[in-house]
Amino acid sequence: MAIDEPLRVALIGVHGYGQVHLDGLLRLAGTGAVRVAGLADPRPPAPESLARVRALPGGADVPVLADAAELLERVRPDVTIVSTPIHTHLPLARLALAAGSHLLLEKPPTASMAQFRELSAEVAGAGKVCQVGFQSFGSRALAHAARLVADGALGPLRGVGVHGAWVRERAYFARAAWAGRMELDGVPVTDGALTNAFAHATASALRVAGVPAGADVGVELQRYRVASPEGDDTASVRLTVGGIPIVVAVTLCAAEHRMPVIVVHGERGRLELEYTTDTLTGRTADGAEVGAPPGREVLLDNLVAHLHDPAVPLLCPLADCEPFMHLLEAVRRDGPARAMPPAAVEEIDGRPVVVGVDDLVRRCAEDLTLFAELPAPWS
Ligand SMILES: NC(=O)c1ccc[n+]([C@@H]2O[C@H](COP(=O)([O-])OP(=O)(O)OC[C@H]3O[C@@H](n4cnc5c(N)ncnc54)[C@H](O)[C@@H]3O)[C@@H](O)[C@H]2O)c1
């Protein structure tokens, strides 16, 4: 049912990526499209953030609590944004649904496929919607690439490769107890380069390839860790759907930080999409150069528009994450990543770098191969 009043939106988890959600929420609240219903985080918000909430009309009365359950019970928001550690997503989403709330849930939506199925059933049972935080799904460049593939503008699809080379300090894995963990206190976390930092890479590649929910997805994995305590920080995976390979090769231990790129290999055309910057280049089968309309739609704005008018489709409904969850579940079952041999790692400016990995991830995406098939010296 469409909602006519400004929606009341609560935010759970205000630090880390929650700061981005708080900015988005305050921007929308500034237009009058929504009202801030409340914030919850055991760590109080930064004084500047709190001051911005208090400066809103009615902001003096916005509850800011340590406990999410108490907040949800007290304010019963129309929409709850959950931007907390992966293993807390399902319990917090449940609380929000029980309080009568729709969800904007950060990625990855849950820490296992079983949890994903439970959440999907509970969202449907509650008659609510759940948008997942794959923000690249709002990209016009990504939508254009997906349309070109679907229309056969590149000829038959040979495969999709993604390469990602990021630089992360060791402190990245020490920032929180859950960082780089497969489990914590007996519950799955499933954090790693494939399932978290580069989750967008896989989810976006699956979207560009047009893989629907319910598709049969084969998964071959090669996962290594250098600085991560358990999860992968350097990995390659090949998903196979209907005989088409989708290869994702990524590292958080690169010599140089580069924008990740999705390479779409058609029989007679090729695209390159930087999904973090919405840059699309390439050529179609008829030799035409490809460009794309710039910009992207924001997930919260889209969710609000959808709730006001259900004819507006959600950009990333929970069900659309099912193909990605096959990767996450395979990673969870694979367990802790294999330790990278020390000889493959050098220290540069006090951080670990896998020798040659910047080039290797790119070759995996070009050749649609796993590290071991190149082969990489360590695999
Ligand atoms: N969409 C993106 O590009 C993007 C980028 C980074 C992180 N994320 C996702 O955002 C989520 C949070 O990641 P992060 O790196 O910001 O984590 P973080 O650990 O840095 O911050 C999480 C925040 O949640 C709070 N929190 C923890 N448990 C809570 C609870 N029960 N109730 C209320 N607040 C709680 C913490 O105190 C902290 O302030 C993860 O799912 C992550 O994958 C998404």
PDBQT file of the ligand as one rigid body, heavy atoms in Angstrom, charges set to zero:
ROOT
HETATM    1  N1  LIG A 401      27.634  -0.267   0.499  1.00  0.00    +0.000 N 
HETATM    2  C1  LIG A 401      28.929  -0.088   0.714  1.00  0.00    +0.000 C 
HETATM    3  O1  LIG A 401      29.674   0.386  -0.154  1.00  0.00    +0.000 OA
HETATM    4  C2  LIG A 401      29.516  -0.450   2.031  1.00  0.00    +0.000 A 
HETATM    5  C3  LIG A 401      30.789   0.026   2.409  1.00  0.00    +0.000 A 
HETATM    6  C4  LIG A 401      31.287  -0.345   3.656  1.00  0.00    +0.000 A 
HETATM    7  C5  LIG A 401      30.554  -1.173   4.493  1.00  0.00    +0.000 A 
HETATM    8  N2  LIG A 401      29.330  -1.630   4.079  1.00  0.00    +0.000 N 
HETATM    9  C6  LIG A 401      28.533  -2.516   4.941  1.00  0.00    +0.000 C 
HETATM   10  O2  LIG A 401      28.033  -1.768   6.038  1.00  0.00    +0.000 OA
HETATM   11  C7  LIG A 401      27.930  -2.619   7.184  1.00  0.00    +0.000 C 
HETATM   12  C8  LIG A 401      28.741  -2.011   8.328  1.00  0.00    +0.000 C 
HETATM   13  O3  LIG A 401      30.104  -2.016   7.956  1.00  0.00    +0.000 OA
HETATM   14  P1  LIG A 401      31.148  -1.002   8.618  1.00  0.00    +0.000 P 
HETATM   15  O4  LIG A 401      32.436  -1.277   7.940  1.00  0.00    +0.000 OA
HETATM   16  O5  LIG A 401      30.582   0.363   8.637  1.00  0.00    +0.000 OA
HETATM   17  O6  LIG A 401      31.195  -1.586  10.113  1.00  0.00    +0.000 OA
HETATM   18  P2  LIG A 401      31.776  -0.893  11.424  1.00  0.00    +0.000 P 
HETATM   19  O7  LIG A 401      32.057  -2.005  12.369  1.00  0.00    +0.000 OA
HETATM   20  O8  LIG A 401      32.868   0.057  11.057  1.00  0.00    +0.000 OA
HETATM   21  O9  LIG A 401      30.538  -0.009  11.931  1.00  0.00    +0.000 OA
HETATM   22  C9  LIG A 401      29.333  -0.604  12.248  1.00  0.00    +0.000 C 
HETATM   23  C10 LIG A 401      28.559   0.278  13.220  1.00  0.00    +0.000 C 
HETATM   24  O10 LIG A 401      27.471  -0.505  13.704  1.00  0.00    +0.000 OA
HETATM   25  C11 LIG A 401      27.407  -0.366  15.117  1.00  0.00    +0.000 C 
HETATM   26  N3  LIG A 401      26.757  -1.548  15.676  1.00  0.00    +0.000 N 
HETATM   27  C12 LIG A 401      27.255  -2.783  15.861  1.00  0.00    +0.000 A 
HETATM   28  N4  LIG A 401      26.322  -3.601  16.386  1.00  0.00    +0.000 NA
HETATM   29  C13 LIG A 401      25.207  -2.841  16.560  1.00  0.00    +0.000 A 
HETATM   30  C14 LIG A 401      23.911  -3.114  17.052  1.00  0.00    +0.000 A 
HETATM   31  N5  LIG A 401      23.561  -4.327  17.488  1.00  0.00    +0.000 N 
HETATM   32  N6  LIG A 401      23.021  -2.105  17.089  1.00  0.00    +0.000 NA
HETATM   33  C15 LIG A 401      23.349  -0.869  16.643  1.00  0.00    +0.000 A 
HETATM   34  N7  LIG A 401      24.562  -0.555  16.135  1.00  0.00    +0.000 NA
HETATM   35  C16 LIG A 401      25.486  -1.548  16.090  1.00  0.00    +0.000 A 
HETATM   36  C17 LIG A 401      28.857  -0.223  15.554  1.00  0.00    +0.000 C 
HETATM   37  O11 LIG A 401      28.957   0.348  16.864  1.00  0.00    +0.000 OA
HETATM   38  C18 LIG A 401      29.389   0.695  14.460  1.00  0.00    +0.000 C 
HETATM   39  O12 LIG A 401      29.131   2.042  14.772  1.00  0.00    +0.000 OA
HETATM   40  C19 LIG A 401      28.439  -3.988   6.749  1.00  0.00    +0.000 C 
HETATM   41  O13 LIG A 401      27.369  -4.780   6.335  1.00  0.00    +0.000 OA
HETATM   42  C20 LIG A 401      29.323  -3.656   5.561  1.00  0.00    +0.000 C 
HETATM   43  O14 LIG A 401      29.469  -4.735   4.667  1.00  0.00    +0.000 OA
HETATM   44  C21 LIG A 401      28.803  -1.267   2.900  1.00  0.00    +0.000 A 
ENDROOT
TORSDOF 0
